[in-house]
Amino acid sequence: MTNGVRVELAGRNVLIQGVHLGGADTDMMAGIDGPKIDPAEVVKASLAGVESGLIEVLVDDPARFVKTALGGDAAQLYR
């Protein structure tokens, strides 16, 4: 969806940024066990990406793992 909107708005000087992360320590994730990043870190990463003109920000290791795995065999995501 992000890429579709990005293509649709290409040439209009609009930055469409995808922000990817594993999990953030929010009320919505309160019942989920596992590592969670501080939401303030997500905001900092996103704003740094805006300043740099990045179209994609990979905030944490889980996001980087998934991004790397998407270029390979999809079966690796479902071990």
Secondary structure, 3 states (H helix, E strand, C coil): CHHHHHHHCCCCCCCCCEEECCCECCHHHCCCCCCCECHHHHHHHHHHHHHHCCCEEECCHHHHHHHHHHCCCHHHHHC
